[in-house]
Amino acid sequence: MAVIKIGRSPIKTQVHEASIDGFTVLVDSSDASRLVLGKPWILLHDNAKIEVHAQWFFHADDGNVQIGLRRLRDLTKPPVIGGWFPSFFATPREDGSSGSLLFVGASLIVMASLAMPGVGDALGTSGKIQQAFGAIYHGICGYFD
């Protein structure tokens, strides 16, 4: 299954054959009347976005229209691998190259700067954050005693 997009109108189609040069697709005759010739179409197939051009049409006896599409260019965006910041919606990777360490480090720097006497006193956060760090420190030290 695939989708041909002409402008904003999607047309469902079946891919019968795919090659390095193009595709052969089957479209229902009722949907074939919505095809606009003269400009490139976008074919969405197997998580790929490909700009195609219609080369030939064949009206089959069963009422379907078979279309030969020529591949013009691949518009699929390359996947983003890695990155500095963690993706909260992606599956966690086990290779250790996630940005979790950078995120935690940046968070600690922000918290430490808000706890500093100059910035923290102006914002009213210094005392509260220093108390929180002190409670965490005493909790850790009490755990090991």
Secondary structure as GFF3:
##gff-version 3
##sequence-region A 1 145
A	DSSP	beta_strand	2	6	.	.	.	ID=ss1
A	DSSP	beta_strand	9	18	.	.	.	ID=ss2
A	DSSP	beta_strand	22	28	.	.	.	ID=ss3
A	DSSP	alpha_helix	29	32	.	.	.	ID=ss4
A	DSSP	beta_strand	41	45	.	.	.	ID=ss5
A	DSSP	beta_strand	48	59	.	.	.	ID=ss6
A	DSSP	beta_strand	64	74	.	.	.	ID=ss7
A	DSSP	alpha_helix	100	115	.	.	.	ID=ss8
A	DSSP	alpha_helix	117	123	.	.	.	ID=ss9
A	DSSP	alpha_helix	126	144	.	.	.	ID=ss10
###
